[in-house]
């Protein structure tokens, strides 16, 4: 890893690299996610998740705050 954070635009079934880098940061755990391992994100919130566990945590937070 070059340790350069990428800027990403998250889409429904893909993502677009807006600024080159090799990773993004999980919105929940703050872990680095290499772009080649990026599989979980929220299009509306425009944030990435390290795994389905973090995605579920965020979903539950949003549901709780409604």
Secondary structure, DSSP 8 states (H G I E B T S, - for coil): ----B-EEEE-SS-EEEEE--SEEEBTTT--EEEGGG--EEETTTTEEESSHHHHHHHHHHHHHT-
